[in-house]
Amino acid sequence: MKYFKLTILMLVALSVTACGPNLITKKDAFPKMYSEQPVAILVLPPINQSTAAEAKQYYETTIAQPLTMKGYYVFPLEVVDDLLENEGVYATEELLNIPPQTFKEQFGADAVMFILIDKWDTSYYVVGGSVKVAISYILKSTETGETLWQYKDSLKVDTTGQNRAGGIAGLVLQLAETAINTAMTDYVPIAGRVNNMALVSMPYGKYSALNGKDMNQRVVFEEKVKPQ
């Protein structure tokens, strides 16, 4: 009976492990971040793949601070935008096929970050609604052109009205509350939370006390580390 119970416990543990998230270490996921040790990151204007025209403008206000908190120097985003526009570049898509080494020559950056806004959307369904922000990140070396770090993450916020009155009148009130909640939801803090979730996986930079000490942290969701 003792061995039977032990077997059951082992099977339960295995099933929990199989169903749980597949976490890997930062070192295994992003070894080139530790070998190259980039210090200065050039963040390019995001590529807006969502249906919201204002997403790019709002998102840009959310990324510099969390990267700085991770221990990196981040080139001022407004200055980068102005310099690119002066060179006739108004869409980051135009830079995707340019060798990353170019940003070393022009800016002195150690790495360049491409950001894709995959979702910046509202959704309505029967009597409910939600707001979703989804972001993909790609950090490339300006020395080798290789990808140093990449991740994608998202956050969905339920905006369904909480009115619990019955009947047609109650349904109408709930629909109205859902519409108001959705319209008033601020995307910027949601985008900030997505950044914070994704950047947990990024190794700490030179200006952090944790630089080089986080290699064995199992915080990277393997399914979110995918080539673009």
C-alpha positions as CSV (number, residue, x, y, z in Angstrom):
1,M,0.0,0.0,0.0
2,K,2.9,2.4,0.8
3,Y,4.4,1.9,-2.6
4,F,1.0,2.3,-4.2
5,K,0.6,5.6,-2.5
6,L,4.1,6.7,-3.5
7,T,3.4,5.8,-7.1
8,I,0.1,7.8,-7.1
9,L,1.9,10.8,-5.6
10,M,4.6,10.7,-8.3
11,L,2.0,10.5,-11.0
12,V,0.2,13.5,-9.6
13,A,3.5,15.4,-9.4
14,L,4.3,14.6,-13.0
15,S,0.8,15.6,-14.2
16,V,1.1,18.9,-12.5
17,T,4.5,19.5,-14.0
18,A,3.3,18.6,-17.5
19,C,0.3,21.0,-17.2
20,G,2.3,23.8,-15.7
21,P,4.2,26.6,-17.5
22,N,7.4,25.6,-19.2
23,L,10.0,27.8,-17.5
24,I,13.6,28.0,-18.5
25,T,16.5,30.0,-17.1
26,K,17.6,33.3,-18.5
27,K,21.0,31.9,-19.4
28,D,19.5,29.1,-21.4
29,A,17.0,31.4,-23.2
30,F,19.3,34.3,-23.9
31,P,23.0,33.3,-23.7
32,K,24.1,36.1,-26.0
33,M,22.9,38.7,-23.6
34,Y,25.5,37.5,-21.1
35,S,28.3,37.1,-23.6
36,E,27.8,40.5,-25.3
37,Q,26.7,42.5,-22.2
38,P,25.0,45.4,-24.1
39,V,24.9,48.7,-22.2
40,A,23.2,51.3,-24.4
41,I,19.9,50.4,-26.1
42,L,18.4,52.3,-29.0
43,V,14.6,51.8,-28.9
44,L,13.0,52.4,-32.3
45,P,9.5,53.8,-32.7
46,P,7.1,50.9,-32.4
47,I,5.5,49.2,-35.4
48,N,1.8,49.4,-34.9
49,Q,0.1,46.3,-36.2
50,S,-3.1,47.0,-34.3
51,T,-6.3,48.7,-35.5
52,A,-5.8,51.7,-33.1
53,A,-4.1,54.6,-34.8
54,E,-3.0,56.2,-31.5
55,A,-1.4,53.1,-30.1
56,K,2.2,54.0,-31.3
57,Q,2.1,57.4,-29.7
58,Y,0.7,56.2,-26.4
59,Y,3.0,53.2,-26.1
60,E,6.2,55.1,-26.6
61,T,5.6,56.7,-23.2
62,T,5.8,53.4,-21.4
63,I,9.0,51.6,-22.4
64,A,12.0,53.8,-21.4
65,Q,11.6,53.7,-17.7
66,P,11.3,49.9,-17.2
67,L,14.4,49.4,-19.4
68,T,16.3,51.9,-17.4
69,M,15.2,50.1,-14.2
70,K,16.7,46.9,-15.7
71,G,20.1,48.6,-15.7
72,Y,20.4,49.9,-19.3
73,Y,21.1,53.2,-20.8
74,V,18.2,54.1,-23.1
75,F,18.6,56.7,-25.8
76,P,16.0,59.5,-25.4
77,L,13.1,58.3,-27.5
78,E,12.0,61.8,-28.6
79,V,15.5,62.6,-29.9
80,V,15.6,59.3,-31.8
81,D,12.3,60.0,-33.4
82,D,13.4,63.5,-34.5
83,L,16.7,62.2,-35.9
84,L,14.9,59.5,-37.9
85,E,12.3,61.9,-39.2
86,N,15.1,64.3,-40.2
87,E,16.5,61.4,-42.3
88,G,13.2,60.9,-43.9
89,V,12.3,57.8,-41.9
90,Y,8.7,58.0,-40.7
91,A,7.9,54.3,-40.2
92,T,10.1,51.7,-38.4
93,E,9.1,49.1,-41.0
94,E,11.6,50.8,-43.3
95,L,14.4,49.9,-40.9
96,L,13.6,46.2,-40.4
97,N,15.9,45.1,-43.3
98,I,18.7,47.6,-42.4
99,P,21.8,45.8,-40.9
100,P,21.7,46.5,-37.1
101,Q,25.3,47.5,-37.3
102,T,24.2,50.7,-38.9
103,F,22.8,51.8,-35.5
104,K,26.2,51.3,-34.0
105,E,27.7,53.6,-36.6
106,Q,25.0,56.3,-36.4
107,F,24.2,56.3,-32.7
108,G,26.9,54.3,-30.9
109,A,24.3,51.9,-29.6
110,D,25.2,48.4,-28.4
111,A,21.8,47.0,-29.2
112,V,18.7,48.1,-31.1
113,M,15.1,47.2,-30.0
114,F,12.3,46.6,-32.4
115,I,8.8,46.7,-30.8
116,L,5.6,45.4,-32.5
117,I,2.2,46.4,-31.1
118,D,0.3,43.2,-31.9
119,K,-3.0,44.2,-30.1
120,W,-4.3,47.4,-28.8
121,D,-8.0,46.6,-29.1
122,T,-11.4,46.6,-27.5
123,S,-13.8,43.6,-27.8
124,Y,-17.5,43.3,-27.2
125,Y,-19.4,40.0,-26.8
126,V,-23.1,39.6,-26.0
127,V,-23.2,41.3,-22.6
128,G,-19.4,41.8,-21.9
129,G,-16.3,43.5,-23.1
130,S,-12.5,43.6,-22.7
131,V,-9.4,45.6,-23.6
132,K,-6.3,43.8,-24.7
133,V,-2.7,44.9,-25.3
134,A,-0.2,42.5,-26.8
135,I,3.5,43.4,-27.5
136,S,6.4,41.7,-29.2
137,Y,10.0,42.7,-28.5
138,I,13.2,42.0,-30.5
139,L,16.6,43.2,-29.2
140,K,19.4,42.8,-31.8
141,S,23.1,43.3,-31.4
142,T,24.7,46.2,-33.3
143,E,27.9,44.2,-33.3
144,T,26.8,40.9,-34.8
145,G,23.3,41.6,-36.0
146,E,22.1,38.6,-34.0
147,T,19.0,38.5,-31.8
148,L,20.0,38.9,-28.1
149,W,16.6,38.9,-26.5
150,Q,13.1,38.5,-27.7
151,Y,9.7,38.0,-26.0
152,K,6.0,38.5,-26.4
153,D,3.4,39.1,-23.8
154,S,-0.1,40.4,-23.4
155,L,-2.7,41.5,-20.9
156,K,-6.5,41.4,-21.2
157,V,-8.6,43.5,-18.9
158,D,-12.3,42.6,-18.4
159,T,-14.6,45.7,-18.8
160,T,-17.9,43.9,-18.4
161,G,-20.5,45.9,-16.5
162,Q,-21.3,44.7,-13.0
163,N,-25.0,45.5,-13.0
164,R,-26.9,42.6,-11.7
165,A,-30.5,43.7,-12.2
166,G,-32.7,41.2,-14.0
167,G,-34.8,41.4,-17.1
168,I,-34.4,43.5,-20.3
169,A,-33.8,46.7,-18.3
170,G,-31.0,45.1,-16.4
171,L,-29.4,43.8,-19.6
172,V,-29.5,47.3,-21.1
173,L,-27.9,48.8,-18.0
174,Q,-25.1,46.2,-18.1
175,L,-24.5,46.8,-21.8
176,A,-24.3,50.6,-21.1
177,E,-21.9,50.1,-18.2
178,T,-19.7,47.8,-20.3
179,A,-19.5,50.4,-23.1
180,I,-18.6,53.1,-20.6
181,N,-16.0,51.0,-18.8
182,T,-14.4,50.0,-22.1
183,A,-14.3,53.6,-23.4
184,M,-12.8,54.9,-20.2
185,T,-10.1,52.2,-19.8
186,D,-6.7,53.7,-20.1
187,Y,-4.4,51.6,-22.4
188,V,-1.2,53.2,-21.1
189,P,-1.0,51.6,-17.7
190,I,-2.0,48.3,-19.3
191,A,0.9,48.6,-21.8
192,G,3.1,49.4,-18.8
193,R,2.1,46.2,-17.1
194,V,2.8,44.2,-20.2
195,N,6.3,45.7,-20.4
196,N,6.9,44.8,-16.8
197,M,5.7,41.2,-17.3
198,A,7.9,40.8,-20.4
199,L,11.0,42.4,-19.0
200,V,11.1,40.0,-16.0
201,S,12.7,37.6,-18.5
202,M,15.4,40.1,-19.7
203,P,18.8,39.8,-18.0
204,Y,19.8,42.8,-15.9
205,G,22.1,45.4,-17.4
206,K,25.4,46.9,-16.3
207,Y,23.8,49.6,-14.1
208,S,21.9,47.1,-12.0
209,A,23.3,45.5,-8.9
210,L,21.8,42.2,-10.2
211,N,23.9,42.3,-13.4
212,G,25.3,38.8,-14.1
213,K,23.7,37.3,-11.0
214,D,20.4,36.3,-12.6
215,M,21.6,33.7,-15.0
216,N,19.9,30.7,-13.3
217,Q,16.6,32.4,-12.6
218,R,13.8,30.2,-14.1
219,V,11.5,33.0,-15.2
220,V,11.3,32.7,-18.9
221,F,8.2,31.2,-20.5
222,E,9.6,29.1,-23.3
223,E,6.5,29.5,-25.5
224,K,6.9,33.3,-25.4
225,V,10.4,33.1,-26.8
226,K,9.8,32.7,-30.5
227,P,11.5,34.1,-33.6
228,Q,9.6,36.8,-35.4
